[in-house]
Amino acid sequence: MSDTPARVAVIGLGSMGYGMAQALRRAGLDVAGSDVDPASVARLVAEGGRGAASPADAATEAGIVVCVVVNAAQTETVLFGPGGVAEAMPAGAVFVSCATMDPEIARRLAARLEATGRHYLDAPISGGAQRAAQGELTILASGSREAFARAKPALDAMAAKLYELGDAAGQGAAFKMINQLLAGVHIAAASEAMAFAARQGLDLRRVYEVITASAGNSWMFENRMPHVLDGDYAPRSAVDIFVKDLGIVQDMARAQKFPVPVAAAALQMFLMAAGAGMGRDDDASVARIYAQVTGTALPGGAG
């Protein structure tokens, strides 16, 4: 293998993975994509990438395999399931794992892959689909020095900020879970505040203007509450994502006997939204649950 691998496989061409594939291609890398949705693969091919019938096909001769799936179970299937990449990757290639998962699982997957002579970079991502397409993600990565070196061309193409957080898998995952704890709590709190403001009869656009210029603002309030103002719950990031991620936080905390009551309360709100049939809707749908429970009207008829 060369020091700068020209071929990159992207496994998972959803909103994030497709944007990352675009950024990789724009950086001049030879990108092959695989996804369960043939239309996503066809779109990549139409735009100048290469399509693959399976993850293994995409990974053949790829020095870097970027895996952008939903969770640890899907990551394990991509690696070691039928048509998986572990044996198809060239010796010495690096697997860049971007899914949010329990750090213990990241360590287990890394050990299993590294035993085959390949490298594993624990590299969860943050930033959203637009920043993925622009190559401006934040990547929270940990792994061996060799894994970082092998993945560098892809990391340079995909990230505006790369944090090197440790020399072994698991550290990146742990940092991501702290981020997700805060993100989930902030969405739930923002949703509660906006629905409460609606109950007071306040002009919600004025509320948004005031709060985003005040100490109560958060990145999630500023980013998510326009969805409530517009009554638009088409998913940018779905409720089910935070059901999963805050569930991981709870599992980690329970295993360590560490109290996380605020995160637990936020998880219950996401579970309520999912149970009401909003699991695949935008995570700002938590505001709709507050509105429904209290009989409060939100823009777009929610509540």
C-alpha positions as CSV (number, residue, x, y, z in Angstrom):
1,M,0.0,0.0,0.0
2,S,1.1,3.6,-0.7
3,D,1.5,6.1,2.1
4,T,-1.4,8.1,0.7
5,P,-4.1,5.6,-0.4
6,A,-6.0,6.8,-3.4
7,R,-9.0,4.5,-3.0
8,V,-11.6,5.1,-0.3
9,A,-14.7,3.0,0.4
10,V,-17.7,4.6,2.0
11,I,-20.1,2.2,3.6
12,G,-23.5,3.8,4.2
13,L,-24.7,6.6,1.9
14,G,-27.3,8.2,4.0
15,S,-27.4,11.9,4.5
16,M,-24.2,12.0,6.4
17,G,-22.3,9.3,4.5
18,Y,-23.3,10.7,1.1
19,G,-22.0,14.1,2.1
20,M,-18.8,12.6,3.3
21,A,-18.4,10.7,0.0
22,Q,-18.9,14.0,-1.8
23,A,-16.2,15.7,0.3
24,L,-13.8,12.8,-0.4
25,R,-14.4,13.0,-4.1
26,R,-13.8,16.7,-4.1
27,A,-10.5,16.1,-2.4
28,G,-9.5,14.0,-5.4
29,L,-9.8,10.5,-3.8
30,D,-11.2,7.5,-5.7
31,V,-14.4,6.8,-3.9
32,A,-16.5,3.6,-4.0
33,G,-19.8,3.5,-2.2
34,S,-22.1,0.8,-0.8
35,D,-25.5,1.2,0.7
36,V,-28.6,-0.9,1.2
37,D,-30.5,1.6,-1.0
38,P,-29.5,1.1,-4.6
39,A,-30.7,4.6,-5.5
40,S,-28.0,6.1,-3.3
41,V,-25.3,4.1,-5.0
42,A,-26.7,5.0,-8.4
43,R,-26.6,8.7,-7.4
44,L,-23.0,8.4,-6.4
45,V,-22.1,6.7,-9.7
46,A,-24.0,9.4,-11.7
47,E,-21.9,12.1,-9.9
48,G,-18.6,10.3,-10.8
49,G,-18.0,7.9,-7.9
50,R,-17.9,4.1,-8.1
51,G,-20.7,1.8,-7.0
52,A,-20.3,-1.5,-5.2
53,A,-22.8,-4.3,-4.7
54,S,-21.6,-5.0,-1.1
55,P,-19.4,-3.5,1.5
56,A,-16.8,-6.2,0.7
57,D,-16.8,-5.1,-3.0
58,A,-16.3,-1.5,-2.0
59,A,-13.5,-2.3,0.3
60,T,-11.5,-4.4,-2.1
61,E,-8.3,-2.5,-2.8
62,A,-9.4,0.4,-0.6
63,G,-6.7,1.7,1.7
64,I,-9.4,3.5,3.8
65,V,-12.9,2.2,4.6
66,V,-15.2,4.8,6.1
67,C,-18.2,3.3,7.8
68,V,-21.1,5.7,8.3
69,V,-24.0,3.5,9.7
70,V,-26.4,4.0,12.5
71,N,-25.1,1.9,15.4
72,A,-22.7,-0.7,16.8
73,A,-24.7,-3.6,15.5
74,Q,-24.6,-2.3,11.9
75,T,-20.9,-1.6,12.2
76,E,-20.2,-5.1,13.4
77,T,-22.3,-6.5,10.4
78,V,-20.3,-4.3,8.0
79,L,-17.1,-5.6,9.4
80,F,-17.8,-9.3,10.1
81,G,-21.1,-10.2,8.6
82,P,-21.8,-11.8,5.2
83,G,-20.2,-9.6,2.5
84,G,-18.3,-7.8,5.3
85,V,-15.2,-5.8,4.8
86,A,-12.8,-7.3,7.4
87,E,-11.3,-9.9,5.1
88,A,-11.8,-7.9,1.9
89,M,-9.7,-4.9,3.0
90,P,-6.0,-5.1,2.0
91,A,-3.6,-5.9,4.8
92,G,-2.7,-2.7,6.6
93,A,-5.8,-0.8,5.5
94,V,-7.7,1.3,8.0
95,F,-11.4,1.0,9.0
96,V,-12.8,4.4,10.1
97,S,-15.8,3.8,12.3
98,C,-18.1,6.8,12.5
99,A,-21.2,5.4,14.3
100,T,-22.0,6.5,17.9
101,M,-21.6,3.5,20.2
102,D,-20.7,2.3,23.7
103,P,-16.9,2.7,24.1
104,E,-16.6,-1.0,25.3
105,I,-18.0,-2.1,22.0
106,A,-15.6,0.1,20.0
107,R,-12.7,-1.5,21.9
108,R,-14.0,-5.0,21.2
109,L,-14.5,-4.4,17.4
110,A,-11.1,-2.8,17.2
111,A,-9.3,-5.7,18.9
112,R,-11.1,-8.2,16.6
113,L,-10.2,-6.3,13.4
114,E,-6.6,-5.5,14.5
115,A,-6.0,-9.2,15.0
116,T,-6.4,-9.6,11.2
117,G,-3.6,-7.1,10.4
118,R,-5.9,-4.2,9.6
119,H,-6.3,-0.9,11.6
120,Y,-9.3,0.5,13.4
121,L,-9.9,4.2,14.0
122,D,-12.7,5.0,16.4
123,A,-14.0,8.2,14.8
124,P,-17.5,9.4,15.7
125,I,-18.6,12.5,13.9
126,S,-20.6,15.7,14.6
127,G,-21.9,18.4,12.4
128,G,-24.8,17.4,10.3
129,A,-25.4,16.6,6.7
130,Q,-24.6,20.0,5.3
131,R,-21.2,20.2,7.0
132,A,-20.5,16.6,5.9
133,A,-21.0,17.6,2.3
134,Q,-18.7,20.7,2.8
135,G,-16.0,18.6,4.4
136,E,-16.4,20.5,7.6
137,L,-17.3,17.9,10.2
138,T,-15.9,17.6,13.7
139,I,-14.3,14.2,14.1
140,L,-13.6,12.8,17.6
141,A,-11.0,10.2,17.0
142,S,-8.8,7.7,18.8
143,G,-6.6,4.9,17.7
144,S,-3.0,3.9,17.0
145,R,-0.6,6.3,15.4
146,E,-0.6,4.1,12.3
147,A,-4.4,4.2,12.1
148,F,-4.3,8.0,12.1
149,A,-1.5,8.0,9.5
150,R,-3.4,5.6,7.2
151,A,-6.6,7.5,7.5
152,K,-5.1,11.0,7.1
153,P,-6.2,11.7,3.5
154,A,-9.8,10.9,4.3
155,L,-9.7,12.8,7.6
156,D,-8.3,15.9,5.9
157,A,-11.0,15.8,3.3
158,M,-13.9,15.3,5.8
159,A,-13.1,17.3,8.8
160,A,-12.8,21.0,9.7
161,K,-11.8,19.9,13.2
162,L,-10.1,16.7,14.0
163,Y,-9.5,15.9,17.7
164,E,-6.9,13.2,18.4
165,L,-8.2,11.9,21.7
166,G,-6.1,8.8,22.5
167,D,-4.0,6.0,21.1
168,A,-6.7,3.3,21.4
169,A,-10.3,2.8,20.3
170,G,-13.0,3.7,22.8
171,Q,-11.8,7.2,23.7
172,G,-13.4,8.8,20.7
173,A,-16.6,7.0,21.5
174,A,-16.6,8.1,25.1
175,F,-16.1,11.8,24.1
176,K,-19.0,11.4,21.6
177,M,-21.3,10.1,24.4
178,I,-20.6,13.2,26.5
179,N,-21.5,15.3,23.5
180,Q,-24.7,13.3,22.9
181,L,-25.7,13.6,26.6
182,L,-25.5,17.4,26.3
183,A,-27.1,17.5,22.9
184,G,-30.1,15.4,23.9
185,V,-30.6,17.4,27.1
186,H,-30.3,20.7,25.2
187,I,-32.9,19.6,22.6
188,A,-35.3,18.5,25.3
189,A,-34.8,21.7,27.3
190,A,-35.2,23.9,24.2
191,S,-38.4,22.0,23.2
192,E,-39.8,22.4,26.8
193,A,-39.0,26.2,26.8
194,M,-40.6,26.8,23.4
195,A,-43.8,24.9,24.2
196,F,-44.0,26.7,27.5
197,A,-43.6,30.0,25.7
198,A,-46.4,29.1,23.4
199,R,-48.6,28.3,26.4
200,Q,-48.0,31.8,27.7
201,G,-49.3,33.2,24.4
202,L,-45.9,34.7,23.4
203,D,-44.8,35.4,19.9
204,L,-42.5,32.5,19.3
205,R,-40.5,34.2,16.6
206,R,-39.8,37.0,19.1
207,V,-38.9,34.4,21.7
208,Y,-36.4,32.9,19.3
209,E,-34.9,36.3,18.6
210,V,-34.6,37.2,22.3
211,I,-33.3,33.8,23.5
212,T,-30.6,33.5,20.8
213,A,-29.3,36.9,21.9
214,S,-29.4,36.0,25.6
215,A,-27.7,33.7,28.2
216,G,-30.3,31.0,27.8
217,N,-29.3,30.2,24.2
218,S,-27.6,27.0,23.2
219,W,-26.4,25.6,19.8
220,M,-29.3,23.2,19.8
221,F,-31.9,25.9,20.6
222,E,-30.6,28.0,17.8
223,N,-30.4,25.1,15.4
224,R,-33.6,23.1,16.2
225,M,-36.2,25.7,17.2
226,P,-36.6,27.1,13.7
227,H,-38.1,23.7,12.8
228,V,-40.7,24.4,15.5
229,L,-41.3,27.9,14.3
230,D,-41.9,26.6,10.7
231,G,-43.9,23.6,11.8
232,D,-41.5,21.5,9.8
233,Y,-40.5,18.2,11.4
234,A,-39.0,16.5,8.3
235,P,-36.0,14.7,9.8
236,R,-32.6,16.3,9.8
237,S,-31.7,14.2,12.9
238,A,-34.4,11.8,14.0
239,V,-36.0,11.3,17.5
240,D,-34.8,7.6,17.3
241,I,-31.2,8.7,17.2
242,F,-31.5,10.2,20.7
243,V,-33.5,7.3,22.0
244,K,-30.4,5.2,21.0
245,D,-27.7,7.6,22.2
246,L,-29.3,8.6,25.5
247,G,-30.0,4.9,26.0
248,I,-26.3,4.3,25.7
249,V,-25.6,7.0,28.2
250,Q,-28.0,5.3,30.6
251,D,-26.3,1.9,30.1
252,M,-22.8,3.4,30.6
253,A,-24.0,5.3,33.7
254,R,-25.7,2.3,35.2
255,A,-22.7,0.1,34.7
256,Q,-20.5,2.6,36.6
257,K,-23.2,3.4,39.2
258,F,-23.1,7.0,38.2
259,P,-26.2,9.2,38.4
260,V,-27.4,11.0,35.3
261,P,-30.9,12.2,36.2
262,V,-31.1,15.1,33.8
263,A,-30.1,12.8,30.8
264,A,-32.6,10.2,32.1
265,A,-35.4,12.8,32.0
266,A,-34.5,13.9,28.5
267,L,-34.5,10.2,27.4
268,Q,-38.0,9.8,28.6
269,M,-39.1,12.8,26.5
270,F,-37.5,11.2,23.4
271,L,-39.1,7.9,24.2
272,M,-42.5,9.6,24.6
273,A,-42.1,11.1,21.1
274,A,-41.0,7.8,19.6
275,G,-43.9,6.0,21.3
276,A,-46.3,8.6,19.8
277,G,-45.2,7.6,16.3
278,M,-42.6,10.4,15.8
279,G,-39.5,8.2,16.0
280,R,-38.5,9.0,12.4
281,D,-39.4,12.7,12.6
282,D,-37.0,15.5,13.5
283,D,-35.8,15.4,17.0
284,A,-37.4,18.9,17.6
285,S,-40.6,16.8,17.8
286,V,-40.1,16.7,21.5
287,A,-41.8,20.1,21.5
288,R,-44.9,18.5,19.9
289,I,-45.1,16.1,22.8
290,Y,-45.2,19.0,25.3
291,A,-47.8,20.7,23.1
292,Q,-50.0,17.5,22.9
293,V,-49.8,16.8,26.6
294,T,-50.8,20.3,27.6
295,G,-53.2,21.2,24.7
296,T,-50.9,23.9,23.5
297,A,-50.9,25.1,19.9
298,L,-47.6,25.3,18.0
299,P,-47.0,26.6,14.5
300,G,-48.2,24.2,11.7
301,G,-51.0,22.9,13.9
302,A,-48.8,20.8,16.2
303,G,-50.2,20.3,19.6
